[in-house]
Amino acid sequence: MSDLPPPSVSPHHNQQIQRRHRLRGGWPVFVLSAAVVGGVGGWLIDTPPAPPPIVVTLLPDSEQEPTVGSLSPDASAVGSFNGSIAATPEPQMQAAAPDEAPTQTAMLPPRPGAKAPRDDQPAWLRFAMAAPADVLDKPRVAIVIDDLGPDRARTARVIALAPAVTLSFLPYADDLQRVTAAARRAGHEMIVHVPMEPLSAKIDMGPNGLATKQPKEEVLRRLNWDLGRFESYVGINNHMGSRFTGDAQAMGWVMDELKTRGLMFLDSRTIATTTAAKAATADGVPFAERDVFLDDEQNAAAVDQQLSAVEALAKRKGTAIAIGHPHDATIAALSRWIVGLPQKGIVLVPLTDVVKARLGLS
């Protein structure tokens, strides 16, 4: 990546749509067909059938969305409603006891020559999903979808995407054990989208977020809560975090914990002055940086343009990592784009495959 300019820092990526973080009246209403409720990504059942077409009808949210011009440097338009299956409202901030442990998930077939995971491997390798068998020397792209969990309908639609898409779940969402078990059964690699302090104090990063003024004990207490919300993930990436990732001491505490747990770190790069790479290198934590944001602008043409940039980067450098969010335009664009990748000679791979490639491990 040395011959490329630093990845652009999105002016939108860190916005916290604050109604995700508190209960409100006027729940949005949506309708799922019976086939979808029974089939999307194995949402709440043990044996997921192939996902049928999804029909979602949304009523406008009662709150006024901020315009692009009103967003702070820590902002990103992230979701527009909270809902649940069959339009049954649930408290999104409930920190209830976890559900039953997820069932054992069969791993995808490894590519030729790939070694089977061992119990003594670090978590980022033990819970990694295998790349497609035809990766060979083709350009590789990892797509990570952030902010999953609170918006049940759109999370289900993301789970129904190709298994090689990596899913990043907000730890404060409800029912994560069940939802992430469904994602794992569908073949997705997963990471925890850990809330971290933004530059603007006016933006709520959500419960159990990490902040620079917290003592080490509090940072680790919150991080351990975040990491205890579900299982079988390979690492974390930062949700917001433009202030926190710029603090070398605080990031050092996080990397110490990740090293102990055998996890990797993906830097969302919400600010150019991030210290994540230096902290990860000092601790020997597997690490990668986001190259492209897909949906700063939430329309089909803009997302398609960003996907074209991802393709160009992957062809030039061999790998590319893009981050998107569960927006309708993003989900629709990815569905179309993924189908056409074989004709372009590009392979969609789980995040860990790109991390290993960049570290010279594959």
C-alpha positions, 0 to 999 in steps of 0.5 A: 500500500506504500504507493497509494495515498492514505485511504480517505477518511469518510466525513460520514462514517462515524455518525451515530443515528442516536435513535439506535441507542434509546427506546422511542415510540412510533416503531417503524412497520415493515412486512416480510413475506411468509417465505422470508420469515421462514427462510432468510439466512436461517434467521431463527431456525436450525437448518437454513433453506436457500433465501428467497427474494425478500419483500420489505415494506417500510414506513417513513421514520418519524424523525427527521434525518440529518442532511449531509451538510449537517453531519459532523466529521464523525458522522456516517449515515448508518441505518434509519430504523430499528425493528424486529421480525414480524414487527414486534418491538423489542428494547434494543438496549437490553443487556439480557443474559445470552441465549443458548449457545450456538450450534456447531457450524460446519466450515466451508470446504478449504481451498486445495492445500489449505490446512484444517483449523486446530483447537490450539490455533489463535481465534482469528485462525480458528474461526476463520472461514476458508476462501473459495477454492479458485482464489489462486493468484487472482485479485482478492476483495474482502467486503465487511458490513458494519453496524449489524444487529439492531436493524433486524430486517436489514441484518437478515438481508445481509446474512442472505448475501454470499457467505464470503461477505464478512459481518461486523455486529454491534455488541449492544444489539439484542439476541446476538447469540441467535443472530450470529449463530444464524450468520455462522451457519450461513458461512459468514466470518464475523467480527465485533464492531466495538464502539469507540469514542468519536471526536465530537462529544455530541455523538453518542457512541452507544453503551459500553463504548471505549473512551480516552478518559476512562482508566485502563480498568474501565476500558478493559471492563467495557471491552470484555463486555463487548467481546462477551456478547457472542462467539466464533468471531475472528477479531474487532473493528472500530465503530466511530473511534476517531478520537480513541484510535488516535490515542496510543496508550488506549489503543495499546490497552486494546491490543494487549487484550486482543493479543491475549485472546488471539484476535485480529484488528481491522482499522476502519480508518475514521481518521488519518491520525489513527495509531492502530497500525503502530499499536498492533505492530508493537503487540504482534496483533494481526492487523489490516486497514480499510481501503474504501468506504462503499456508501458515504453516499447512499444511492446505487450509482455512488455505491457502484462507483465505489465498488469499481474503485475496489476492483481497480485497487484489488487488481493493482495491489492484489487485495482490497478491503471495503466497508459498507453498511446495511443500507438498501442501496448497498445491499442491492448493489452488492447483490448485483456486483457479487454475481458478476465477479467471476467474469472479472477475474476477482474473488470475494474472500473472507476478511482473514484471507486478505489479512493473511495475504498482507502478512505474507501468510498465504 
